[in-house]
Amino acid sequence: MNGLQSLSNDLAAAVERAGRAVFSVAGRPRLASTGVHWRPGLVVTADHTVHAEEEVTITGPDGRALTARVAGRDPTIDLAVLKVDAPGVPVADTADSEAVRVGHIVLALGAGPRASWGVVSSIGEGRRARGGATELLHLDLTLYPGFSGGPLVDVQGRVVGINTSGASRHWHLAIPASAVNRVVDELLRRGRIPRAYLGVSTQPVRLPEPLRQRLNLDQHTAVIVVEVQSGSPAAAAGMSIGDVIVALGASRITDPTDLKATLRPDRVGESITASVLRGGEPKELQVTVGERPRRG
Amino acid sequence: MGDVIDIADLAEQLRQVTVEVTDGGELLGSGLLWPQAFVVTNAHVVRRAEVNLRLVDGRLIRARVLARSVDADLALLGAAGTGLPSATPAEPDSVRVGSFVAAVGHPLGVRGALTTGIVCGVGPIDRSGRPWIQADLRLAPGNSGGPLADAAGRIVGLNSRAAGPLALAVPMGQVARFVQGSRV
């Protein structure tokens, strides 16, 4: 057997191995997405593919249809966790996503299983990945319709991330396994995934050149506060309308998306420094990240 | 680490069994040298009774369309006396999702172009229920009728069309059945 044939066999074996833990998720009209049995009784998928609020039908690799309950969501990284009783369906083997390197050959799986392949093209260099935000894997491969929420698999068939085409218009991305673990751990610890909350509405704003130079800022844009909800963490920290937020903790804030990406569920309760400009002068506010009040 | 991965050898092997289907200088598509002096291609490549085949060594031969099935999108041509080796078909249903595949053809007039990928899935893509080998591999007009081969150079399907970035090939089992049925 030559090298190409053995690579080919390895790839097919990787699909077989990872495919045993893959579900089809009927969470939206027409196009089913994909989910991965991550921990016993917990299936993860891409949040944007789950329109249902409570229950969703998922189909296992054995063709059995099961009813799953939406146990938690983290829209900041496009992840939803479903709770299901799925005896007989193995849990995915995950690998340390920190070991993934640019250039590694990876496979994306959809339910079926179906597969595409390519390489990791960059790690964490996207706009959503600065500072404290999650470092995403940028992929040079095709995510076919329905592949969102499915596993990104290494050549040994171990899951290194969850694929999503919903997080960026320009890239096919994967949420690294480490970030998925963080969300799932949070769910197991608290029984739910909290939504981090500051209590401000913001709009993008361009920073005037003289101001950038005077304050030695390397970013060109930031966000301006247009509303502060009363009783919110932002209000308690003394934030006011007109404040320009340039950074939150170690993360630069260049637009409202950065703000959303920084406010991960596990930061609820954390005290972070908001670097703001007020009347053209830098000011630091200490804000304790709160939890978004639940509906109903 | 394992052996060296040599795709150039595979490409050369496939070029030997791939022909160019033309008519009056117009490229119609690709075709595959099939055992016992036949060429198989897609029905949509040959819409006339006779066509020209350009072989890998540059020879042009005239070939008659012996059988054609629009439903299966397959056609069988007579191609005696080429003196060239013919393709080695893979065992039907031997295709595994994730396995390496290579296509050779003449996309957009580029002679003997190689593209590579993996098997994305096997089965229907719409309600027609018609099975395809779906490959995560780039095809362009001119690839039609050319081979889709596994890592050992065995033919697993006949490239038929592209659905966006997805390549669709007629599975080898259907090609073999079509050839069998046409020779009675």
Interface residues (C-beta under 8 A of the other chain):
Chain A: N2 G3 L4 Q5 S6 L7 S8 N9 L11 A12 A13 A14 V15 E16 G19 L107 G110 G112 P113 R114 A115 S116 W117 L141 T142 Y144
Chain B: G2 D3 V4 I5 D6 I7 L10 R96 V97 G98 S99 F100 G117 I118 V119 C120 G121 G123 Q134 D136 D150 A151 A152 P165 L166
